[in-house]
């Protein structure tokens, strides 16, 4: 029979071997890649919508040489799945809708079809998916280099684009405010072949979702999957940045300008019996502040004068 110290030593040795053979994940530890996978391999979702967005193809059709669908189709899949935006069509669907409206305006549609002007939902934002840059190993021209140079700083230092040898992709999503033309968000995404394991494990490429949305080649080709993961990273970052922007894009922007259709007066208050700030001639342009009281609107003129004017005297500037 073994002595007590010898028995204890044997037990300790067995425990040590057991610990060495047990994966770290069993103890709650995760590698950096696993943590990144959990954060990025799933399309982000939102409890509220941040506005209406139109996804537009970039000028250069770089995806054609890789036998891929348009990246705009890929981003539309992310938008639909996330529920973060209302997606408005400014592509083929819009062209078909305009043809239908042309039939309505010519009197060809049946009565009570309810198709006409003033029904199209405005886009609050325009989103363009593109490459940060293009390099020699990817083939083709370095058409993206100019973009990388314009970005400057960290963004300008990224020159990956799509690298077929290393199976890597560096992409960018640019979001522009339709009303102000301000570039509100510029988010980047990077992915390599080593990321494909967790991307597939997260179910991102299953179910034929990409192909159904017109984003062919992004789920069944290696380079397509790398690009899809890079765009997912950029889209996740974009959604996070939107959480810091105003909830209502329309109210956050300046009101549309109006033009005086008839002669009138600008008053200090909403009462037409108050002091007159100035007289207004037809054709003068005014800028509503957003304040209204019945038919009276608060406006500013081009000289900085502020006051109240009857809305029956002006119309939207054309």
Buried (B, 14 or more C-beta within 10 A) or exposed (E): EEEEEEEEEEEEEEEEEEEEEEEEEEEEEEEEEBEBBEEBBBBBEEEEBBBBBBBBBBEBEBBEEBEBBBBBBBBBBBBBBBBBBBBBBBBEEEEEBEEEBEEBEEEEBEEEEEBEEEEEEEBBBBBBBBBBBBBEEBEBEBBBBEBBEEBEEEBBEBBBBBBBEBBBBBBBBBBBBBBEEEEBBBBBBBBBBEBBEBBBEBEBBEEEBBBEBBBBBBBEBEBBBBBBBBBBBBBBBBBEBBEEBEEEBEEBBEBEBBBBEEEBBBBEEBEBEEEEBEEBEEEBEBBBBEEEEEEBBBBBBEEEEBBBBBBEBBEEEE
